[in-house]
């Protein structure tokens, strides 16, 4: 009971939904030959959807890279416009049949390698979610999140092939609520290895089901007998007790159809870990990550938040091009279009010049060639015009030229296009030493409340955020370009917690918002794109963390005579 209560607190969900989930979901899993011929693969997928519909299935599942094929050669030869047309045909089939479709395909990433992806389509043909293989082949880009989505109100998760060797990728979504795990695979090996690994693959499927007490639905590919390598098939559907309720034959195309009862998925073994002193914090953290990522994917309504202190943030995520002002500005304009009713839009650090200071070829003299004068810069004037046109505050990162000094700057323009103020990075190290040092920590009034800015490494010093908070800032904007690992996220959560305020962390590769209780409110990994997040500054507290301070004890903090060097 304790585990279920804790889970409800973690998820923040109502115990009763508007529509109860079905007692039975009929699932069809298609075992098919996966080839490098996209047209042939597409025909098999279309036929599989039609056959599943005739069998009364609500969900039809296809193997890993069922559309594109898996080989390095097939992926390297993809015609992306042709692939998009094929995906559109599958969307149409899903809609016509009124079924959920889960299928594997390569999809584009922002690197030179694509993702190995599972796409989930709804009965209306619209995309429900997509999951990228976390442990892919070397010619794919690794994924960046775990999967949790709903089919007719039933929480589900997804993994792809080699991911099955990492139990955490199933366990964490199950702790977060998943009752069905879909496993799409193309378990291709040399002939000897294919037969040697056969029992191990079957054992993994049974283990993932029984150790989590969930349904485990596999769609595996097959490959021709005459090739150098084999994928044997042997797709299975396993119930929450670990019983194989359906199995496809070896090296034959086949459709399995099973009536899955989600209510039989007790998840008890997984939830028991929430009671263990050793493991509960691990799983709680994993659940937070899953739900913060899911929240970032939720479409927000077009209207702006209506309350006096309710604010929609838009955090820009994209990789800029060093030294290319015009291209970066055009990317900024494009992503402004995705801001969807936001009150404040935030770019990463030194967005305009692509944080050129971090280029090994950068010098203070060269930085001057991209530095912007506040009075004469055409680009900053255009930022002002966009803020006014869109009735949006914009926090814009750029290299500034002021009083003959080059500074790492973030300007804040209001929704009338007025420059509210400019913050200059105050804590400089390594390549930032090309800049002049900022000399103040200002805050500004907005119609939602007081806002402050710190840039990238400034966040490492607790005094930065505390000084902004003591001046009334309930929201701190943090444009950045540097570290963005998980430890950084916990630093920022600590800054929010100790100051009982919101922090918006805007980085090219990840954006997230932390709240006054140290919670992770929303997080988005992929780029390019925009993280949208609604907050209420009334939830920032002036309570005990600020009230019960003992400033008379802290004078040493501000003593400039206290210095440290690298000596032992």
Buried (B, 14 or more C-beta within 10 A) or exposed (E): EEBEEBBEEBBEEEEEEEEEBBEEBBBBBBBBBBBBEBEEBBEBBBBBBBBBBEEEBBBBBBBBBBBBBBBEEBBEEBEEEEBEEBBEBBBBBBBEBEBBBBBBBBBBBBEEBBBBBBBBBBBEBEEBBBBBBBBBBEBBBBBBBBBBBBBBEBBBBBBBBBBBEEBEBBBBBBBBBBBBBBBBBBBBBEEEEBEEBBEEBBEBBBBBBBBBBBBBBBBBBBBEEEEEEBBBBBBBBBBBEBEBBBBBEBBEBBBBBBEBBBEBBBBEBBBEBBEEEEBBEBBBBBBBBBBBBBBBBEEBEEEBBEEEBBBBBBBBBBBBBBBBBEEBBEBBEEBBEBBBBBBBBBBBBBBBBBBBBBBEEBEEEBBEEBBBEBEEBEBBBBBBEBBBEBEBBBBBBBBBBBEEEBBBBBBBBBBEBEBBBBBBBBBBEEBBEBBBBBEEBBBBEBEBBBBBBBBBBBBBBBBBBBBBBBEBBBBBBBBBBBEBEEEBBBBBBBBBBBBBBBBBBBBBBBBBBBBBEBBBBBBBBBBBBBBBBBBBBEBBBEEEBBEEEEEEEEEEEEEEEEEEEEEE
